[in-house]
Amino acid sequence: MIAIRTHAVAAAAYQCVSAHKDSPREREYRALAYTLPSMILQNGLAQATGFLLAKGKDEHRALLDDLNAVLRSSAANGEQFHEMVIEADLAQTMRFTRQSLEASGWIKRYAQGVLGDDPKHPGQDRVSGDT
C-alpha cells in the first residue's frame, strides 16, 4: 500500500497531540493549537514560530516542537526549524508555509477531538452546543 502524504501528516499530528492528553499544560497547549493556523495566516510562518519560541513557556515550545515533528523537517527541534524558516529563500518559505498550514490544521483538529472542549466555551458539547 502506498502511503499518502496527508495520511502521514495526520498520523504524526495525532501522535503529537495525543501525547499531551492529561498533561499539566493540556489546556494551554489546546488553546495555542486552536490559534496556530490563523497565527500563521495572519502573521506569517517566521513570526508565528518566532512568537512560540520567544514565549518560552512549556506549551509554546511543545507546540513548536510538535509542528516540527509533524512536518518531519530536517531540524532537530522547533528552535532549529524556526532558524530554517528565517533563513529560507522565497520558494522554500512558501513551501514551509503551505506545509505548516496543513500540519497546524491537523494539530488543531486533533486538539479539538483528543483534548476536548473549545477553550473559549469550556463545558459545551462541541456538536450540539449543550452544556
Residue pairs with C-beta under 8 A, 6 or more apart in sequence:
6 102
8 72
9 70
9 71
9 102
9 103
9 106
10 106
12 69
12 70
12 72
12 103
13 66
13 70
13 103
13 106
13 107
13 109
13 110
14 106
14 110
14 114
16 66
16 69
16 70
16 107
16 110
17 33
17 66
17 107
17 110
17 111
17 114
17 115
18 110
18 114
20 26
20 29
20 30
20 62
20 115
21 114
21 115
23 29
25 57
25 58
25 59
25 62
26 115
27 119
28 57
28 59
29 59
29 62
29 63
29 111
29 115
30 111
30 115
30 116
30 119
31 119
32 52
32 59
32 60
32 63
33 63
33 104
33 107
33 108
33 111
33 115
34 108
34 111
34 112
34 118
34 119
36 48
36 63
36 67
36 104
36 107
36 108
37 101
37 104
37 105
37 108
39 48
39 51
40 48
40 97
40 100
40 101
40 104
41 101
43 51
44 97
45 85
45 93
45 96
45 97
45 100
46 82
46 85
46 86
46 93
48 100
49 64
49 67
49 78
49 81
49 82
49 85
50 82
50 86
51 60
52 60
52 61
52 63
52 64
52 78
52 82
53 60
53 61
53 64
53 78
53 79
53 82
61 78
63 78
63 107
64 78
64 79
64 81
64 82
65 77
65 78
66 78
66 107
67 78
67 81
67 100
67 103
67 104
67 107
68 75
68 77
68 78
68 80
68 81
70 103
70 106
70 107
71 81
71 96
71 99
71 100
71 103
73 81
73 84
74 84
75 81
75 83
75 84
84 96
85 93
85 96
88 96
112 118
112 126
117 123
117 124
117 126
118 124
118 126
123 131
124 130
124 131
125 131
